[in-house]
Amino acid sequence: MEGPFIRIEESGAVVPLRPDVTTVGRGRGVDIRLDDPSVARLHAEIIRRGPYVYVVDMGLSRTGTRVNGRPIARRVLEDGDVISFGTARGRLGGIPREEVDPETELRRAPAPELTRRELDVLTALCRPALSDEAFVAPAAAKDIALELVVTEAAVKQHLLRLYQKFRIPEGINRRTRLANEVIAMGLVRPLPTVQIPPQRQPLPVPPEPRRPGIAARTPVTRRAS
């Protein structure tokens, strides 16, 4: 097959990419329809620009889009890359080989200035998505509040400011779209897991040894007269 294509792993179907935009999702109007409950009706777009192909997550699902196991907002693709739309996967082929950094994003906006507390909120928000488990949603406001020991109302105020700073428009799955943008910019890293050692039980105290030649005293019971 000439030109870029995607092979759906579950069905084995090979679908050529359109010259401009190929839509992927569970809805009836998409170009590549995936019958999977983890896939949104309009999940992602695969876009061709000359010899380059890149994928854009639409931010309309809880599961997001991953390339070779890593969550992305948008990313330039290489031949052989595996794209995960929720739990459905496809492998790209037919892309011309070129010296392209696989970490390159086609459009990378400058990161806004963030306070220390805003970075803490973003780290807690993205921690589930940066774990070893696949297809997990970002942390909820109440979970972030518990981790940072603040009120849930304070976390929501921070999230509102972060939506504005990162220009995340209103709509469903706004936290997911924010997390995707932050991860794509490389602003957060997962913190190492701290393992707390089990508490040791105190060792029993051995009885004091008796001195030789001294017998243990037996209590004497007096008889009533």
C-alpha positions in Angstrom: 0.0 0.0 0.0 1.4 3.4 -1.0 1.2 6.3 1.5 0.7 6.3 5.3 -1.8 3.9 6.8 -2.8 2.5 10.2 -3.4 -1.2 11.0 -6.0 -1.8 13.7 -4.6 -4.5 15.9 -7.9 -6.0 17.1 -9.4 -6.5 13.6 -6.3 -6.5 11.5 -7.9 -3.9 9.1 -5.6 -1.7 7.2 -6.9 1.8 6.6 -5.1 4.4 4.4 -4.8 7.9 5.9 -6.6 10.7 4.1 -4.5 13.4 2.4 -5.4 15.9 5.1 -7.3 14.8 8.2 -8.4 11.3 9.3 -10.8 11.2 12.2 -10.8 8.4 14.7 -13.5 7.5 17.2 -16.6 5.5 18.1 -19.2 7.7 16.3 -20.8 7.0 13.0 -19.3 10.0 11.2 -15.6 9.3 11.7 -13.2 7.9 9.1 -11.9 5.1 11.4 -14.6 3.7 13.6 -13.5 1.8 16.7 -16.3 -0.2 18.5 -14.8 0.1 21.9 -16.4 1.7 25.0 -13.2 3.3 26.0 -13.1 5.3 22.8 -14.9 8.7 22.5 -17.3 9.4 19.6 -14.6 11.8 18.3 -11.4 10.6 20.0 -8.5 11.9 17.9 -7.4 13.2 14.5 -4.4 12.0 12.4 -3.2 14.9 10.3 -0.9 14.9 7.3 1.2 17.9 6.4 3.4 17.1 3.5 5.7 14.2 4.5 4.8 14.6 8.2 2.0 12.9 10.1 0.9 13.8 13.6 -1.9 12.8 15.9 -4.0 15.2 18.0 -6.1 14.0 21.0 -9.4 15.8 21.0 -9.7 15.7 24.8 -13.2 14.2 24.7 -12.5 11.0 26.5 -11.4 9.9 30.0 -8.8 7.5 28.6 -7.0 9.9 26.3 -4.5 9.0 23.5 -1.1 7.5 23.9 1.8 7.0 21.5 4.0 4.0 22.3 2.5 3.9 25.8 2.9 7.6 26.6 0.0 10.1 27.0 0.1 12.9 24.4 -1.8 16.0 23.4 -0.3 16.1 19.9 2.8 14.4 18.6 4.7 13.8 15.3 4.5 10.2 14.3 7.1 7.8 12.9 6.8 4.6 11.0 5.9 1.8 13.3 4.5 3.9 16.1 1.7 2.4 18.1 -1.2 4.7 18.9 -3.6 3.8 21.7 -7.1 5.3 21.6 -8.4 4.2 25.0 -7.8 0.4 24.9 -8.0 0.2 21.1 -4.6 0.2 19.3 -3.3 0.8 15.8 0.2 0.7 14.3 1.3 3.3 11.8 3.0 2.4 8.6 4.1 3.8 5.2 5.6 7.0 6.8 8.8 8.1 5.0 11.9 7.8 7.2 13.5 11.0 8.2 15.6 12.3 11.0 12.8 13.5 13.2 13.1 13.7 16.9 10.2 11.4 18.2 9.7 13.8 21.2 9.1 16.7 18.8 5.7 18.4 19.1 4.4 20.0 16.0 3.1 23.1 17.9 4.6 23.8 21.3 3.3 26.9 22.9 5.5 28.6 25.5 4.8 27.5 29.0 3.1 30.1 31.2 4.6 31.3 34.4 3.5 29.2 37.3 3.6 29.6 41.1 5.0 26.9 43.4 1.4 26.0 44.5 0.2 25.8 40.9 3.0 23.4 40.1 2.0 21.3 43.1 -1.6 21.2 41.8 -0.4 20.2 38.3 1.9 17.4 39.7 -0.9 16.0 41.7 -3.4 16.3 38.8 -1.1 14.4 36.4 0.3 11.8 38.8 -2.2 9.0 37.8 -1.5 9.6 34.1 2.3 9.4 34.7 2.0 6.1 36.6 2.8 2.7 35.1 -0.9 2.0 34.8 -2.4 2.7 31.4 -5.7 4.5 30.6 -6.3 6.2 33.9 -7.9 9.6 34.4 -6.2 12.6 36.0 -6.8 13.1 39.7 -10.1 14.7 40.9 -10.1 17.9 42.8 -10.9 16.2 46.1 -7.9 13.8 45.6 -5.6 16.8 44.9 -6.9 18.5 48.1 -6.2 15.4 50.2 -2.7 15.1 48.8 -1.8 18.8 49.3 -3.7 19.2 52.6 -5.9 22.1 51.4 -9.6 22.6 50.8 -11.3 21.3 47.7 -12.5 24.9 47.0 -8.9 26.1 47.0 -7.9 23.4 44.4 -10.8 24.4 42.2 -9.7 28.0 42.3 -6.2 27.0 41.2 -7.6 24.8 38.4 -9.7 27.7 37.1 -6.6 29.9 36.9 -4.6 27.1 35.2 -7.3 26.6 32.6 -6.9 30.3 31.7 -3.1 30.2 31.7 -3.0 27.1 29.4 -6.0 28.4 27.3 -8.1 25.3 28.0 -11.6 26.1 26.7 -14.7 25.1 28.7 -16.3 21.8 27.9 -16.3 18.2 29.1 -13.1 16.5 30.4 -11.4 19.9 31.0 -9.1 18.3 33.6 -8.0 15.7 31.1 -7.3 18.3 28.4 -5.2 20.3 30.9 -3.3 17.2 32.0 -2.6 16.3 28.3 -1.3 19.8 27.6 0.9 19.9 30.7 2.4 16.4 30.0 3.0 17.3 26.4 5.0 20.3 27.5 7.0 18.2 29.9 6.2 20.5 32.9 5.6 17.7 35.4 7.4 14.5 36.3 6.2 11.6 38.5 7.5 11.7 42.0 9.3 8.5 43.2 7.2 6.2 45.2 8.3 6.2 48.8 8.0 2.8 50.5 7.5 3.0 54.2 9.2 0.1 55.9 7.0 -2.1 58.2 7.0 -1.2 61.8 9.2 -3.6 63.8 7.8 -5.2 66.9 9.9 -4.8 70.0 11.9 -7.9 71.0 10.8 -9.7 74.1 13.0 -9.0 77.2 14.6 -12.3 78.5 14.2 -13.0 82.2 17.1 -12.2 84.5 19.3 -15.3 85.1 19.2 -16.7 88.7 22.4 -16.8 90.7 23.6 -20.3 91.4 22.8 -21.7 94.9 19.8 -19.5 95.5 16.5 -21.3 95.2 13.4 -19.5 94.3 11.3 -18.5 97.3 8.0 -20.2 97.7 5.3 -18.0 99.2 4.3 -19.3 102.8 0.7 -19.6 103.6 -0.2 -19.2 107.2 -2.8 -21.5 108.8 -5.6 -20.0 110.7 -5.3 -20.7 114.5 
